[in-house]
C-alpha cells in the first residue's frame, strides 16, 4: 500500500487494483502497522482509500485457497493481522476517514465500518460477503455492524451476503455521505479542513471515551467518561479553547 503524509494528513492507498485491492494477511499487517504510527503530534487524520475503481474487495480468495493451517494457527494469524487493524483503528488518537472510491466488500465493508467517517461515491457497491466464502464477518464486522446498522439489518447482511448500493449504505448509517465521483475529493477535503480546525488531542480523547464505553453499563460508562474528561481539562487545547471564547476570537489549536 502507498502511504503519504501531507500537511498533517496521512493518506493510505490500497494499491492492488488488479485484484480490486483485495487484502492478504501481509497487507492487513501492513495496514495495522501504518495505523499504529498515527500520532496526534504529527497527524490530524488518516484517510483510507483505494487505487483504481475499487475501495477493497475484501480478503484475497486466491490466498485463502492456498492456505493450509490448523484452527489454532488461523486464530493467531487473524488476531495478528485483521484483528490488529480493528484494534489500531479504534484506538488511533486521530480520526480515521474512509474515502470509498468504489466497491467495498467483505473486509472492505468492515474497514468502512471501523473508520470514524466514511464518504462514498454513488457508484460504490457494498456487501458483507464473508458468507459467500463460508466465513463470518471479521475485521470488526460482527462487533460494529449491529451497532451501526441495527441488529436485524446486520443479520440480513451477514447471513445473505447481499450487495447493496451507496444510497442504502447511507440510509443505514454505514457511510456519512454519498457524492458523485468528481465530488469525492472535495467532500473529504471539506471534512479534513474542519477536523484540522479542531483540537486533535481532544478528538482523540472523545473517540477513546466513545469506543471504550460501547460495551459498558451506564454507571461504569459515566465514570469512565468523567475520567477521560478530567484528562481533557488538563490539556493546552482546553486552555486555548476557553481563552479564545472569553476573548471573542477563533481558537488556534496546535
VOPAGU-2260 file (C-alpha; in pm, 1 decimal, decimal comma):
REM VOPAGU-2260
SITE   aa  ch    i         X         Y         Z
SITE  UNK   A    0       0,0       0,0       0,0
SITE  UNK   A    1     104,5     356,1     -62,7
SITE  UNK   A    2     140,2     590,5     236,0
SITE  UNK   A    3     186,6     965,8     206,7
SITE  UNK   A    4     196,5    1242,4     466,8
SITE  UNK   A    5      98,0    1593,5     363,6
SITE  UNK   A    6      28,4    1885,9     595,6
SITE  UNK   A    7     -86,2    1667,2     884,6
SITE  UNK   A    8    -296,1    1429,3     675,1
SITE  UNK   A    9    -176,0    1070,4     633,0
SITE  UNK   A   10    -326,4     906,9     323,2
SITE  UNK   A   11    -317,3     529,7     289,7
SITE  UNK   A   12    -399,4     396,8     -56,9
SITE  UNK   A   13    -468,9      27,5    -109,1
SITE  UNK   A   14    -272,7     -36,0    -428,1
SITE  UNK   A   15    -361,3    -377,0    -570,4
SITE  UNK   A   16    -608,1    -257,7    -835,3
SITE  UNK   A   17    -557,5    -571,4   -1044,1
SITE  UNK   A   18    -747,1    -765,0    -772,2
SITE  UNK   A   19    -975,3    -477,8    -663,8
SITE  UNK   A   20    -740,7    -404,3    -372,5
SITE  UNK   A   21    -810,1    -736,7    -203,7
SITE  UNK   A   22    -633,6    -793,2     126,9
SITE  UNK   A   23    -382,6   -1063,6     205,1
SITE  UNK   A   24    -269,8   -1114,7     562,7
SITE  UNK   A   25      50,5    -929,2     470,4
SITE  UNK   A   26    -139,9    -619,7     356,3
SITE  UNK   A   27    -359,4    -634,6     665,9
SITE  UNK   A   28     -47,7    -647,7     883,0
SITE  UNK   A   29      97,7    -353,4     693,0
SITE  UNK   A   30    -222,5    -152,5     739,3
SITE  UNK   A   31    -221,4    -226,1    1112,4
SITE  UNK   A   32     140,5    -105,3    1136,2
SITE  UNK   A   33      59,0     215,5     947,9
SITE  UNK   A   34    -241,5     288,3    1170,9
SITE  UNK   A   35     -30,6     221,0    1480,3
SITE  UNK   A   36     201,1     501,9    1371,2
SITE  UNK   A   37     -79,5     760,5    1380,5
SITE  UNK   A   38      30,3    1033,0    1620,5
SITE  UNK   A   39    -168,4    1336,9    1731,4
SITE  UNK   A   40     156,6    1537,7    1733,7
SITE  UNK   A   41     208,4    1469,3    1363,0
SITE  UNK   A   42    -130,4    1382,8    1212,8
SITE  UNK   A   43    -473,7    1541,5    1217,2
SITE  UNK   A   44    -638,4    1247,7    1039,9
SITE  UNK   A   45    -572,3     928,7     845,7
SITE  UNK   A   46    -751,1     881,2     512,6
SITE  UNK   A   47    -803,7     531,3     370,5
SITE  UNK   A   48    -880,4     490,0       0,3
SITE  UNK   A   49    -823,6     257,9    -292,7
SITE  UNK   A   50    -632,5     271,6    -619,0
SITE  UNK   A   51    -840,1     230,6    -933,6
SITE  UNK   A   52   -1210,7     154,2    -937,7
SITE  UNK   A   53   -1247,9     -23,1    -601,8
SITE  UNK   A   54   -1200,9      61,6    -235,5
SITE  UNK   A   55   -1139,1    -303,8    -144,7
SITE  UNK   A   56   -1290,8    -635,8    -247,2
SITE  UNK   A   57   -1206,6    -778,0      97,0
SITE  UNK   A   58    -994,5   -1083,4     164,7
SITE  UNK   A   59    -788,5   -1228,2    -121,1
SITE  UNK   A   60    -971,7   -1551,0    -205,1
SITE  UNK   A   61    -674,3   -1687,5    -400,7
SITE  UNK   A   62    -463,6   -1658,8     -84,8
SITE  UNK   A   63    -736,6   -1840,1     107,7
SITE  UNK   A   64    -730,8   -2126,6    -142,5
SITE  UNK   A   65    -355,5   -2170,8     -98,8
SITE  UNK   A   66    -360,6   -2160,7     281,9
SITE  UNK   A   67    -319,6   -2472,3     494,4
SITE  UNK   A   68    -327,0   -2423,0     870,5
SITE  UNK   A   69    -476,2   -2551,1    1192,7
SITE  UNK   A   70    -757,2   -2370,6    1374,2
SITE  UNK   A   71    -504,4   -2256,4    1635,7
SITE  UNK   A   72    -270,7   -2118,8    1369,5
SITE  UNK   A   73    -562,7   -1943,4    1197,3
SITE  UNK   A   74    -658,4   -1775,2    1525,1
SITE  UNK   A   75    -303,6   -1647,3    1577,5
SITE  UNK   A   76    -281,1   -1523,7    1216,9
SITE  UNK   A   77    -618,1   -1345,4    1220,9
SITE  UNK   A   78    -551,7   -1187,3    1560,4
SITE  UNK   A   79    -213,7   -1056,1    1446,3
SITE  UNK   A   80    -342,7    -913,3    1117,9
SITE  UNK   A   81    -710,0    -827,6    1061,9
SITE  UNK   A   82    -768,6    -821,7    1438,2
SITE  UNK   A   83    -488,1    -570,3    1479,3
SITE  UNK   A   84    -640,5    -349,8    1208,6
SITE  UNK   A   85    -952,7    -319,8    1425,2
SITE  UNK   A   86    -752,5    -254,3    1741,0
SITE  UNK   A   87    -532,3      12,1    1582,7
SITE  UNK   A   88    -820,4     186,3    1402,2
SITE  UNK   A   89   -1042,6     205,8    1709,4
SITE  UNK   A   90    -760,0     315,5    1940,4
SITE  UNK   A   91    -585,8     556,1    1699,8
SITE  UNK   A   92    -565,6     900,5    1863,9
SITE  UNK   A   93    -674,4    1070,8    1539,8
SITE  UNK   A   94    -984,9    1033,8    1320,0
SITE  UNK   A   95    -983,2     764,6    1050,5
SITE  UNK   A   96   -1165,8     865,2     730,8
SITE  UNK   A   97   -1269,6     606,7     470,7
SITE  UNK   A   98   -1275,5     765,9     124,5
SITE  UNK   A   99   -1470,5     492,3     -51,0
SITE  UNK   A  100   -1386,4     542,8    -417,2
SITE  UNK   A  101   -1555,0     221,6    -533,4
SITE  UNK   A  102   -1682,6    -117,2    -420,5
SITE  UNK   A  103   -1628,3    -205,8     -53,5
SITE  UNK   A  104   -1694,6    -574,1       6,6
SITE  UNK   A  105   -1613,0    -814,3     292,0
SITE  UNK   A  106   -1318,9    -670,5     483,2
SITE  UNK   A  107   -1355,7    -357,5     267,0
SITE  UNK   A  108   -1701,8    -305,3     413,4
SITE  UNK   A  109   -1572,8    -380,8     763,5
SITE  UNK   A  110   -1290,5    -127,3     727,8
SITE  UNK   A  111   -1550,9     127,8     618,8
SITE  UNK   A  112   -1743,7      47,3     937,1
SITE  UNK   A  113   -1440,7      65,5    1165,4
SITE  UNK   A  114   -1346,8     411,1    1033,9
SITE  UNK   A  115   -1470,3     720,3    1217,7
SITE  UNK   A  116   -1606,6     877,5     897,8
SITE  UNK   A  117   -1695,1     732,2     558,3
SITE  UNK   A  118   -1769,3     913,6     233,4
SITE  UNK   A  119   -1861,3     710,6     -75,3
SITE  UNK   A  120   -1909,5     766,3    -446,4
SITE  UNK   A  121   -2262,3     699,2    -564,6
SITE  UNK   A  122   -2143,5     414,2    -787,4
SITE  UNK   A  123   -1995,0     213,9    -498,4
SITE  UNK   A  124   -2140,1    -123,2    -405,4
SITE  UNK   A  125   -2119,9    -274,7     -59,9
SITE  UNK   A  126   -2155,8    -628,7      65,0
SITE  UNK   A  127   -2093,0    -827,5     380,4
SITE  UNK   A  128   -1975,4   -1107,7     153,6
SITE  UNK   A  129   -1796,1   -1328,4     405,6
SITE  UNK   A  130   -2078,4   -1584,6     399,6
SITE  UNK   A  131   -2025,0   -1631,9      25,7
SITE  UNK   A  132   -1691,5   -1800,0     103,7
SITE  UNK   A  133   -1809,5   -1975,7     419,4
SITE  UNK   A  134   -1681,5   -1719,6     669,4
SITE  UNK   A  135   -1830,5   -1490,9     933,0
SITE  UNK   A  136   -1782,7   -1111,7     933,8
SITE  UNK   A  137   -1438,6   -1023,6    1066,5
SITE  UNK   A  138   -1219,7    -712,0    1081,1
SITE  UNK   A  139   -1465,0    -592,6    1347,3
SITE  UNK   A  140   -1773,4    -664,6    1137,2
SITE  UNK   A  141   -1957,5    -882,7    1387,0
SITE  UNK   A  142   -1897,1    -623,7    1659,2
SITE  UNK   A  143   -1955,1    -297,3    1473,4
SITE  UNK   A  144   -2223,9    -369,8    1215,4
SITE  UNK   A  145   -2504,3    -431,4    1469,8
SITE  UNK   A  146   -2411,6    -107,0    1641,8
SITE  UNK   A  147   -2413,1      91,6    1316,5
SITE  UNK   A  148   -2696,0     -57,0    1110,7
SITE  UNK   A  149   -2901,9    -231,3    1380,8
SITE  UNK   A  150   -2930,1    -595,4    1482,7
SITE  UNK   A  151   -3175,3    -723,1    1222,9
SITE  UNK   A  152   -3009,4    -540,8     933,9
SITE  UNK   A  153   -2668,3    -669,3    1043,3
SITE  UNK   A  154   -2805,1   -1024,2    1045,1
SITE  UNK   A  155   -2955,4    -978,2     699,3
SITE  UNK   A  156   -2625,2    -853,4     560,1
SITE  UNK   A  157   -2418,4   -1122,0     732,6
SITE  UNK   A  158   -2649,6   -1415,0     657,5
SITE  UNK   A  159   -2725,3   -1331,1     292,2
SITE  UNK   A  160   -2407,5   -1160,7     173,6
SITE  UNK   A  161   -2627,2    -944,3     -48,8
SITE  UNK   A  162   -2484,3    -648,8    -233,0
SITE  UNK   A  163   -2633,8    -302,3    -195,2
SITE  UNK   A  164   -2571,3      46,0    -323,5
SITE  UNK   A  165   -2418,8     355,0    -169,1
SITE  UNK   A  166   -2754,1     524,9    -107,3
SITE  UNK   A  167   -2872,2     228,7     101,3
SITE  UNK   A  168   -2537,7     229,9     283,6
SITE  UNK   A  169   -2603,6     592,8     377,8
SITE  UNK   A  170   -2959,9     519,4     485,2
SITE  UNK   A  171   -2839,6     250,0     724,9
SITE  UNK   A  172   -2562,6     474,9     861,9
SITE  UNK   A  173   -2268,6     284,3     717,3
SITE  UNK   A  174   -2144,0     594,2     534,7
SITE  UNK   A  175   -2184,6     961,0     624,3
SITE  UNK   A  176   -2240,8    1094,2     275,7
SITE  UNK   A  177   -2273,5     976,5     -84,3
SITE  UNK   A  178   -2144,2    1200,7    -362,4
SITE  UNK   A  179   -2077,7    1183,1    -737,6
SITE  UNK   A  180   -1731,5    1056,0    -828,6
SITE  UNK   A  181   -1596,8    1402,0    -906,7
SITE  UNK   A  182   -1716,3    1535,5    -569,1
SITE  UNK   A  183   -1545,9    1274,8    -350,0
SITE  UNK   A  184   -1216,7    1459,5    -308,0
SITE  UNK   A  185   -1379,9    1799,4    -235,7
SITE  UNK   A  186   -1622,9    1644,0      15,5
SITE  UNK   A  187   -1346,7    1467,7     205,8
SITE  UNK   A  188   -1123,5    1775,0     187,0
SITE  UNK   A  189   -1402,1    1985,9     344,9
SITE  UNK   A  190   -1422,3    1735,6     630,7
SITE  UNK   A  191   -1044,5    1734,3     674,6
SITE  UNK   A  192   -1039,5    2116,2     681,1
SITE  UNK   A  193   -1292,5    2107,9     964,7
SITE  UNK   A  194   -1100,6    1840,8    1155,2
SITE  UNK   A  195    -778,5    2039,3    1121,3
SITE  UNK   A  196    -951,3    2337,2    1279,7
SITE  UNK   A  197   -1038,0    2125,9    1583,7
SITE  UNK   A  198    -801,9    2012,6    1863,3
SITE  UNK   A  199    -672,0    1670,8    1757,8
SITE  UNK   A  200    -589,6    1550,9    2109,4
SITE  UNK   A  201    -940,0    1636,7    2226,7
SITE  UNK   A  202   -1089,0    1444,2    1935,0
SITE  UNK   A  203    -869,1    1150,6    2032,8
SITE  UNK   A  204    -996,1    1160,3    2389,5
SITE  UNK   A  205   -1358,7    1178,5    2272,3
SITE  UNK   A  206   -1300,9     884,7    2038,0
SITE  UNK   A  207   -1143,0     685,5    2319,0
SITE  UNK   A  208   -1434,6     753,2    2555,2
SITE  UNK   A  209   -1696,5     663,7    2292,6
SITE  UNK   A  210   -1528,1     337,0    2195,5
SITE  UNK   A  211   -1443,2     226,5    2548,2
SITE  UNK   A  212   -1799,5     293,6    2664,8
SITE  UNK   A  213   -1973,3      98,0    2389,0
SITE  UNK   A  214   -1986,5    -217,3    2597,9
SITE  UNK   A  215   -2017,1     -73,5    2948,1
SITE  UNK   A  216   -2320,3     -32,7    3170,9
SITE  UNK   A  217   -2427,2     325,3    3226,8
SITE  UNK   A  218   -2267,1     365,5    3571,2
SITE  UNK   A  219   -1931,2     233,9    3457,3
SITE  UNK   A  220   -1958,4     432,7    3133,9
SITE  UNK   A  221   -2034,4     755,2    3320,1
SITE  UNK   A  222   -1735,8     704,2    3548,0
SITE  UNK   A  223   -1506,3     635,6    3252,6
SITE  UNK   A  224   -1639,1     944,5    3076,8
SITE  UNK   A  225   -1565,6    1151,5    3387,6
SITE  UNK   A  226   -1210,9    1015,9    3399,0
SITE  UNK   A  227   -1138,2    1099,2    3034,5
SITE  UNK   A  228   -1299,8    1442,4    3066,7
SITE  UNK   A  229   -1074,6    1518,2    3363,1
SITE  UNK   A  230    -778,5    1443,9    3134,4
SITE  UNK   A  231    -921,8    1676,4    2869,8
SITE  UNK   A  232    -946,6    1956,7    3124,7
SITE  UNK   A  233    -571,0    1929,1    3180,8
SITE  UNK   A  234    -468,8    1998,3    2819,2
SITE  UNK   A  235    -340,1    2303,5    2629,9
SITE  UNK   A  236    -631,5    2255,7    2389,7
SITE  UNK   A  237    -884,8    2318,0    2665,5
SITE  UNK   A  238    -691,2    2617,8    2791,8
SITE  UNK   A  239    -678,1    2768,0    2442,1
SITE  UNK   A  240   -1045,4    2696,1    2375,6
SITE  UNK   A  241   -1156,7    2873,4    2691,2
SITE  UNK   A  242    -923,8    3167,7    2633,5
SITE  UNK   A  243   -1044,1    3210,7    2274,8
SITE  UNK   A  244   -1409,0    3201,0    2381,9
SITE  UNK   A  245   -1356,5    3462,6    2652,4
SITE  UNK   A  246   -1154,7    3683,4    2415,9
SITE  UNK   A  247   -1410,8    3657,6    2137,6
SITE  UNK   A  248   -1175,9    3501,9    1881,6
SITE  UNK   A  249   -1134,5    3174,4    1697,8
SITE  UNK   A  250    -917,4    2922,2    1882,8
SITE  UNK   A  251    -573,6    2844,0    1744,2
SITE  UNK   A  252    -515,0    2479,0    1819,8
SITE  UNK   A  253    -176,3    2317,5    1763,2
